[in-house]
Amino acid sequence: MVESLELAKLYFTKLITEFKDFREEFRDYREEFRDFRHEFRNFRDESLSVSREILGEVKGLKQEFRDYREEFRDFRQEFGDFRNGSLNISREILDTSKEVLGEVKGLRKDLQTILDERLTKIEKDIAAIKAKIGLL
């Protein structure tokens, strides 16, 4: 059980690391999307005075942005699935930990009972031995 918990701990740690990596990627994308938004605002403002060639280029960039946005939505869905999976793993680890704790408490109680019984028997045996050799 301890090995399973250790493996679960290592796996969970790996998931947390990946989560942090995903979070950093989100930050990069957020800046990139802000840059795109700023670019599009500039293009919109300047589009009245630019040629059709530049206007076509802007439309291309707009489609590229839509593609990025769609990829981001897909990534967000994958991240949600990953989050749900990690929450399920956390719940399973917690349930397993509770079971292990219950088992350990039960074993401790059983061991205490056995030790108390043996101590009582040893004390009786010592008293009998003392009585036989005349020490009482």
Secondary structure, 3 states (H helix, E strand, C coil): CHHHHHHHHHHHHHHHHHHHHHHHHHHHHHHHHHHHHHHHHHHHHHCCCCCHHHHHHHHHHHHHHHHHHHHHHHHHHHHHHHHHHHHHHHHHHHHHHHHHHHHHHHHHHHHHHHHHHHHHHHHHHHHHHHHHHCCC
